[in-house]
Structures are given as structure tokens and as C-alpha cells.
Amino acid sequence: MNGHVSSARLDGKIAIVTGAGRGIGAGIARELGARGASVVVNYRSSAEIAQSLANEIKAGGSDSIAIQGDVSKIEDIKSLFQQTKAHFNRVDIVVSNSGVEHFGPIDQVTPDAFDKVFNVNTRGQFFVGQAAYEHLADNGRLILTSSISAHSPIKQHALYAGSKCAVEAFARCFAPDFGPRGITVNSIAPGGVKTDMAADVGFKYIPTADASWTVDDVEKFIASRTPMGRMAYPVDIARVVGFLASEDAGWISGQNLTISGGVSPESRLCLEDSTTHASVAGVMANQAAWIPAAEADLVLQDGTDIPTPGQGEVLVKVKCIAFSPIEAKIQKFGTHPIPYPSILGTSFAGIIESVPPSTTVFKPGDNIAVIRTGAHQGDPRFGAFQKFALADSSSVSKLHPSTPLPAAAASILNLAAVVSALSIHLGLSRPPLSGPPPPANTNKKVLIYGGSSSCGGFAVKYAVTAGYTVVTTSSPANHAFVASLAPAHIIDHTLPAAKIVSAIRTQGPYAAIFDTIGLPPCTDILVEYLSSVGGGAYNTLIPLEGPEKPIPENVERKFAAYSWALDEPKHAEIREWFYDEYLPQGLESGLVVPTRQHAVEGGLGEAQGVLDLIMKGGVSGHKLVMDPWA
């Protein structure tokens, strides 16, 4: 073939990825979309997760739809291809990614177990290939998924390994059938990949392991025996698939590619006399509440590795976890896409356990409060729901020894959001750490809706200390606390909506409005107020949740990821002021009034109950905190 080809791009191609709801399949779908292909995200049961992935691909500039279908059912396979062609008119790439694991003694394998594994792993991939034969455009690509297990002697794993061996034979024999139309057919055999499946059964691949091993134990074991020094991630597999789907792979067909970072199938797990669990885990004393998969309940696991801090990091003995609705919404709705398994938790306080040799600002024994940065949301080592966690030193506040750790943990995340919302987004002055505020601010009114909420209390105090005339809302039950923050006026938010709107209008106009609740009734009230005065804009703490009333064109409701704005380089100066001065000095002096805390007893085993309580709306005017060592 003559001429240059754009090897990495798949622009204009239509791709189907089966089993794309999680793990490797999701990684492949994401990669093909990043290369310009329109992607059909096939899933069996995880509709919300699949649609979220399709939306993510769209946000990246490629088209995507999610289609439900069980590849163990022939009719579902046919429907998948028919729906794809009805929407996109063609199919250029098919990636068959399906697999269910099986371990068990050979004399205990039942016909039903055999059928379950082969229906998905083998039969399903054959008939996906058959449908691809009918529907693939000329010069298309078919990629099947085997496993390194197909070539490895693993005890009690014959059923799974055998089901994957057949897939490689399919690829070899499909190749001459598809070849006359310029269609290549290949299979891939991934080695160990860090996914939710690895979390469930990864230990079974290691002769010396047992059910107490976590996915991090498995990763450490495999990494020590891999030339690349780590376990694979879904993106490592996805990039190979991206190559096979591209023009560059046009002369590769009928082949099986092992993707294992250099581990050979023959030597992969023949390690009976090598490192044992005791030696791998000898220094472990960590415990964590893991979320194994999207929407799953937390699972308490002992033996989680204690991570080693790298450059710009510190290791923290977590002494107080502050729970946030963010964690509950990630678990329930997947609001922030993260890899699984993972450890949730966005803010905490504790004692520095160790630092890298180059670190001079912090030392072991320092009391600190921490926000998990946006860049580390997907790294479980930085999650708060464990006894030892890493912290990025750029988001650490060194506390005065007299500052209670629960007060700091309960303050840092919401106070960061307030600083960002009021001073970065709304342009209000910062409060002075000593001395009077600018006198001109007294003539400017600021409306803080929800003064008794975790963020609302901080916002009221922040704006009052900066010299503004603050109007806020509160229920009668929390009136005394809100009044202690010294706002100029408090509106009873249990009044009928029309009366609240009238009271807000009477107290206005406002230089800035910040809604610290963000729920539909609050949105409707603020939109009605702004509409009644000719329009305007306000900032709010959460995105639209529904069902709100329509927002007119002359009213703008603004939402942003406030806390993480401090991570941006352009906000370095205010970030340093917040972590190094305002939070620690404010907590010490009383300038910052912490949210009232309610301590949850029982340690990490109670973390799921806390998230459930938050989702039920069972927390008002307090911050739930926990000592993971209790």
C-alpha cells in the first residue's frame, strides 16, 4: 500500500466494544474514542456506568452511545449490531471483550458452571465474530479477547483457561475467512490487569496467596516479577487494541498478542518457593474501607499496603476522617469517574508518619489537615478511608499543636470551597488575619443561602470577617449557631417559598450571592428572586439535580469544582495563603469557626453506614467525623 497513514487516529471509524461497562472493556472504549472513533459502549447490566462512559467519550470530542446486551444471548448480539448500524450506518471495528472467571477443583465443576463460563467466554465471542462477519465494512478490524491464563499451568483454573484457548483458535481460523475482504482478525491475551476482577480473584493466581490478600498485595507481587516493574492498567491493554484497530496493523492477522509487560506465560506463576505472603506483608499494618466496584458497598480489608511517600508527598497516620456528600454521591451515582477498586475520602487530619529525604517543610510528628487533590482522586493511596494515607504536600495545612484534629478535618474541605467561591469566583476580598477589614465592604451586601450548612457557616463567617454586610438563611433549630457568626440578618428558611423570596428582596440588593445548599427548592427561590429584580447571576455549591423549575435566560446559575480550583497553578498565591496562613492561624485564633462535629464510633467498619446516612439526608448542621483507629 502506498502513501502515508495516520497511525494513531481512527477518525470516521465506528467501533463496537462488548463488555465495556467496566475494567479492560471500559479502557478500550475510552482509548478508541480518544483516537477519534465513534464508540458503541456495550454493557450487560451497568447502565448508569456505561452511559457515563459514553458521555465522557462525547465530552472528549467523539460520538458514543451505550447499548445493553448480553453476549451470551444470540438475539442480544444481533440486536447490538442492528442498533449500531441503525444509528451509525456502518461498523468498522469490533472488539469482543467478555469474560467470567472460574476457579475450582476439577471434580466439583458442574455442567451449569461449565456452560456459564463457555457461554460468555467462548460461545459469546464466536457469535460476536459471526455477527462481525455479516456487518463489518471491508478493511475492518475484529479483535477477540483471550488471556495469558490460556498458556499458564494454573491449578483449578482449567475451565477458564480452556475457554480462552478456544478464542485464540477462533482468531486464527477466522483470519482466512475474513481476509478476502481486507478484514484482519486477531486476539489479545492480557496478563495481570488492575481491575475490579483482579480485586475479587487476583490472589487465586498466586500459589502462596490466600483470600486475605488485597489487590495491592497482588500488584506488589506481580510487579516484583515483571520486567516493567508494575501491574498493568486497562489503558496498557487499550493502547495495543488501538494499534490493532489502526491502519498500521493492516498486515497483522490470525495472531495472538500477549500483553503482560514482559512476563512469559511459562514463568508467570510457577513461584511456589519464592516470596511468601508473610514476607510481602511483613511491614503491613494498614486497614482500609475499599469500594470494589461502582455502586458497591464498602469492604473493610486488613493488610492494605502502607504506601511510601514520593517527591512532594507525605505519609499520614490518619486520625480523623471528615465525611462529605461527595463520597456518598461518588458511591451511589458515580458523579466523579474513578478506577475501581478504590478508596474514597476527600479530607482528613492526622500526624505525619514519614517524609522523603528532600522534604524540609514538614517532618514526622507534625499535625496536619489534608485535602485530596483532584489529580489524586483515582489513586487509592491518597484516600481518607484508611489508617495510613499519602497526601500531596501542596494540599496540606500544618496545624498548631493546640488545634483539635477533628476541628481541622471538619473545616478544611468546605472552607477551601468557600475561599474559592467567594474570593476566586465572586471576587470578594479576603478577610484579614489581624486588624480591621476594608471599610468600603460594609456598604456591600452578600447573600449566603444556607448559613447553618457545613459550607454556609464558613461562608457567613468569611464574608463577615472580610467586612461585608451578610444576609443568610437558617432554620429555627440552628438559628443560635448562625447568629453567633454575626450576620446582619437571618431569614427563616422554613417559611413558605414566596415569603423567603420577599424577605430576600427586602434585604437586597446584593453584590454577591452564594447558595451553599443547591437543592431544587433553593434554586427555585433564588431564580425567582433574581427574575423579580430583572435578572442576574449567582454561584451555587452543586450542579442541577432536578426537578427545578425552568431557569429564564436573564438568570445564570453558576457551579464549579470550587475546592480543586486551588490546585490550579494560576491560583498558587491564594492556595498558599489558605493552607499556610488562613486555615491554621484561623483555627488557632478563632477567626475560623469549625463546623460542629458528630463523632461516629466503631472505626472504619462503620464508614458505609455513614455514607448511607448522608444519602438519606440524615445530617444537618454537623460534620460527621471518625477516628479510623477507634
Secondary structure, DSSP 8 states (H G I E B T S, - for coil): --S---TT--TT-EEEETTTTSHHHHHHHHHHHHTT-EEEEEESS-HHHHHHHHHHHHHTTS-EEEEE--TTSHHHHHHHHHHHHHHHS-EEEEEE---------GGG--HHHHHHHHIIIIIHHHHHHHHHHHHEEEEEEEEEE--GGGGS--TT-HHHHHHHHHHHHHHHHHHHHHGGGT-EEEEEEE--B-SHHHHHHGGGGSTT--TT--HHHHHHHHHTTSTTSS-B-HHHHHHHHHHHTSGGGTT--S-EEEESTT--TTTSS--TTS--HHHHSTT--EEEEEE-STT---EEEEEE------TTEEEEEEEEEE--HHHHHHHHH--S---SSEE---EEEEEEEE--TT--S--TT-EEEEE--GGGTT-GGG-SSBSEEEEEGGGEEE--TTS-HHHHHHHHHHHHHHHIIIIIIS------SSS---GGGGG-EEEEE-TTSHHHHHHHHHHHHTT-EEEEEE-GGGHHHHHTT--SEEEETTS-HHHHHHHHHHH---SEEEESS--HHHHHHHHHHHHHTT-EEEEESS---S------TTEEEEE--HHHHTTSGGGHHHHHIIIIIIHHHHHHHTSS----EEEE-SGGGGHHHHHHHHHTT---S-EEEE-TT-
